[in-house]
Structures are given as C-alpha cells and as structure tokens.
Amino acid sequence: SVPAWDAIATFIGGFPLMLVIIAWSAILSILFNEVKMAMGASFVLVLLSYIMNFASFITPDWEWMGRVTPYGYYSFGDFIFGEWDAWGDMGVLLALFAILMFVAMYLFDRKELPT
C-alpha cells in the first residue's frame, strides 16, 4: 500500500516537468503558425524525450541521454517509495522552464501578428 502523501507528492513533483513541456510547446506554437504543426512537433518532442530517457536505463553507454531530457530530472519511483530528495533536479527543471518561457516571450514580442 502506498501512503496517500507519497502518491500526492508524485504529482506535485511532476509539476516542474509539466511546466517545461508547456514552455517548449509555447515556443513551438510561436515558431509554427499552424496549430496542428505545433501540436505535432510538441508531441514528437515529448515522445522523443521520453524514449531517450528510457534508453538511458538500457546500457551504461547511453546514460548521458537521461541528462539531456527533462524526464531525466524527474524520478517518480523515488516519490512513490518516499525516497525523493532531489531538490537540485527540481531546481534544474524550474530554471529550464524559466529560460524557455523567457525565450517564448521574447519570440512572441518580436512576432508580427496578422490583423
């Protein structure tokens, strides 16, 4: 049985990861003028990141892949078993979110909107 707090902490701990996904999706929606194209590119980026993170567990030669994806900084299993203490990883995700959102706002300010 998993304690209720550990299950809740899993979702709270995943929030910075979701923020990063939202931020890169915002950048893609600014770069592509078509909604379907931006959604597709965002989906491919999420899927590719997840696959790269999963591949990092297969062999030690591919461990570096886990550190170049946001999923490598979120370990849901540690939350579930009450062993999570990676505040630095959460800080990396929040910093990445801030940087990506700054880029998105910068790109949006420079974009000419059709009237």
C-alpha positions as CSV (number, residue, x, y, z in Angstrom):
1,S,0.0,0.0,0.0
2,V,1.3,3.4,-1.0
3,P,0.7,6.2,1.6
4,A,-1.6,9.0,0.3
5,W,1.1,11.7,0.8
6,D,3.6,9.8,-1.4
7,A,1.0,9.5,-4.2
8,I,0.2,13.2,-3.9
9,A,4.0,14.1,-3.9
10,T,4.4,12.2,-7.1
11,F,2.0,14.6,-8.9
12,I,3.4,17.6,-7.2
13,G,6.9,16.6,-8.1
14,G,5.9,16.1,-11.7
15,F,4.6,19.7,-11.9
16,P,8.0,21.2,-12.9
17,L,8.3,18.6,-15.7
18,M,4.9,19.6,-17.0
19,L,5.9,23.3,-16.8
20,V,8.9,22.5,-19.1
21,I,6.7,20.7,-21.5
22,I,4.3,23.6,-21.5
23,A,7.2,26.1,-22.1
24,W,8.7,24.2,-25.1
25,S,5.2,23.8,-26.5
26,A,4.7,27.6,-26.2
27,I,7.9,28.1,-28.2
28,L,6.8,25.7,-30.9
29,S,3.4,27.3,-31.2
30,I,5.1,30.7,-31.7
31,L,7.5,29.3,-34.3
32,F,4.9,27.4,-36.3
33,N,1.9,29.4,-37.5
34,E,-0.3,26.3,-37.8
35,V,-1.8,24.8,-34.7
36,K,-1.7,21.2,-35.9
37,M,2.0,21.6,-36.8
38,A,2.9,23.0,-33.4
39,M,0.9,20.3,-31.6
40,G,2.5,17.5,-33.7
41,A,6.0,18.9,-33.1
42,S,5.4,19.2,-29.4
43,F,4.1,15.6,-29.2
44,V,7.1,14.3,-31.1
45,L,9.5,16.2,-28.8
46,V,7.7,14.8,-25.7
47,L,7.8,11.3,-27.1
48,L,11.4,11.6,-28.3
49,S,12.5,12.9,-24.8
50,Y,10.7,10.0,-23.1
51,I,12.3,7.4,-25.4
52,M,15.7,8.9,-24.9
53,N,15.2,8.8,-21.1
54,F,14.0,5.2,-21.2
55,A,17.0,4.3,-23.4
56,S,19.3,5.7,-20.8
57,F,18.4,2.8,-18.5
58,I,19.2,0.1,-21.1
59,T,23.0,0.3,-21.1
60,P,25.6,2.4,-19.3
61,D,26.9,3.8,-22.6
62,W,23.5,5.6,-23.0
63,E,23.2,7.1,-19.5
64,W,24.0,10.5,-20.9
65,M,20.7,10.5,-22.7
66,G,18.8,10.7,-19.4
67,R,20.6,14.0,-18.5
68,V,19.7,15.8,-21.8
69,T,16.0,15.2,-21.4
70,P,13.7,16.8,-18.8
71,Y,12.5,13.3,-17.9
72,G,15.9,12.5,-16.5
73,Y,15.4,15.0,-13.8
74,Y,12.1,13.5,-12.6
75,S,12.1,10.2,-10.8
76,F,8.5,9.2,-10.0
77,G,9.6,6.0,-8.3
78,D,11.5,7.9,-5.7
79,F,8.4,9.8,-4.8
80,I,6.2,6.7,-4.6
81,F,8.7,5.0,-2.2
82,G,9.3,8.1,-0.2
83,E,13.0,8.3,-1.1
84,W,13.0,11.6,-3.0
85,D,15.4,14.3,-2.0
86,A,16.5,15.7,-5.4
87,W,15.8,19.4,-4.8
88,G,18.5,20.2,-7.3
89,D,16.7,18.3,-10.0
90,M,13.5,20.2,-9.3
91,G,15.6,23.4,-9.4
92,V,17.0,22.5,-12.8
93,L,13.5,21.9,-14.2
94,L,12.2,25.2,-12.8
95,A,15.2,27.0,-14.2
96,L,14.7,25.4,-17.6
97,F,11.1,26.4,-17.5
98,A,12.0,30.0,-16.7
99,I,14.6,30.1,-19.6
100,L,12.2,28.6,-22.1
101,M,9.3,30.9,-21.1
102,F,11.7,33.9,-21.4
103,V,12.6,32.7,-24.9
104,A,8.9,32.2,-25.7
105,M,8.0,35.7,-24.5
106,Y,10.9,37.2,-26.5
107,L,9.9,35.4,-29.6
108,F,6.3,36.4,-29.2
109,D,7.1,40.1,-28.7
110,R,9.1,40.0,-32.0
111,K,6.4,38.1,-34.0
112,E,4.2,40.1,-36.3
113,L,0.6,39.1,-35.7
114,P,-1.8,39.0,-38.6
115,T,-4.6,41.6,-38.4
